């Protein structure tokens, strides 16, 4: 598959079918240059149907090529698009988007004359450093990593291979970022943790002397904040995925492959296990331990340790099955109170 100039991809159904190991129904030379939703297709685009509820869009679709599940093939020829038949159209479509996205990033190579790169910093092969980026003394940038415009990389920061740091990210001194990490715009890594002690009624700042360690294959959304440790490291383990607008406090540790949704806040020194799923707007207090494979439903408030494999909900959060039973009682409470009031009046 070939991606042509001006960031426009151009490929044929035949090329796509080779990549996806699919079967063509229609014109192998049908060409596409963009993607489209099946509900809003336009000519020269690629779309997909991977769910039976979208099958009805096929007859009116204007996309030049549509990837479709084998079990969703129509019984008639009432469509004009060329079809590529695969076992899982949704997964095939994602695979193509990954290829396209990678090609877009691969175009950015070279060190801008308008970036500041300290003489003691080291940039690996095939790096991209954009306009206005600052790479401070002692920093090390791995091979193939992309640093977009106006990124600040502090003193002695290390960034691994093939990572992407988007415009406006700030990485404070001494922090470490692994291979194949994606950090979106506006995120701040390594700011001071929220640490104070009271002396004679006055809040006195506790120095924050640690750093942040982000392991391989981590993705961090826009406008997140990950505070450095008071001592030691705040640690984001391999494969963690974080949505936008998340606050991670000092000395927190998040286990491998955990997923955290937007507007969640994790207070200091809390440990979260691996393969956890944490919904949006969850609040987690400091100095607790959350086990492995834990699921916490959105807007919950976690106030105590959680064992492995628990499903939690509520504020304060407790077991989901218990929550549902309690909520059913809570909803009926007004009616029960009115009934008791009526019974009391009648006894008078």
MOZI-V108394 format. One record per backbone hydrogen bond with DSSP energy under -1.0 kcal/mol. CO is the residue of the C=O (numbers start at 0). NH is the residue of the N-H. Records with the same first field share a line. If there is no record, write none. Layout:
BEGIN
CO=NH  NH
END
This chain:
BEGIN
1=9
4=7
7=3
10=31
11=15
12=16
13=17
14=18
15=19
16=20  21
22=84
24=82
26=29
27=13
29=12
31=10
33=45
36=39
43=32
44=64
45=35
46=66
48=68
50=53
51=54
53=56
54=57
63=81
64=46
65=83
66=48
67=85
68=71
69=72
76=78
81=65
82=24
83=67
84=22
85=69
87=91
88=92
89=93
90=94
91=95
92=96
93=97
94=98
95=99
96=100
97=101
98=102
99=103
100=104
101=105
104=107
109=128
111=114
113=131
115=134
117=120
121=140
124=143
126=109
127=146
128=111
129=132
130=149
132=115
133=152
134=117
135=138
136=155
138=121
139=158
140=123
141=144
142=161
144=127
145=164
146=129
147=150
148=167
150=133
151=170
152=135
153=156
154=173
156=139
157=176
158=141
160=179
162=145
163=182
164=147
165=168
168=151
169=188
170=153
171=174
174=157
175=213
176=159
178=216
180=163
181=219
182=165
183=186
184=222
186=169
187=225
188=171
190=227
192=194
194=205
196=203
198=201
201=198
203=196
210=228  233
211=175
212=235
213=177
215=238
217=181
218=241
219=183
221=244
223=187
224=247
225=189
228=209
229=208
231=210
233=212
234=253
235=214
236=239
237=256
239=218
240=259
243=262
244=262
245=224
246=265
247=226
248=251
249=268
251=234
252=271
253=236
254=257
255=274
257=240
258=277
259=242
261=280
263=246
264=283
265=248
266=269
267=286
269=252
270=289
271=254
273=292
275=258
276=295
277=260
279=298
281=264
282=301
283=266
287=270
288=305
289=272
291=308
293=276
294=311
295=278
296=299
299=282
300=316
301=284
305=290
306=309
309=294
310=319
311=296
312=317
313=300
317=312
318=322
319=323
320=324
321=325
322=326
323=327
324=328
325=329
326=330
327=331
331=335
332=336
333=337
334=338
335=339
336=340
337=341
338=342
339=343
340=344
341=345
342=346
END
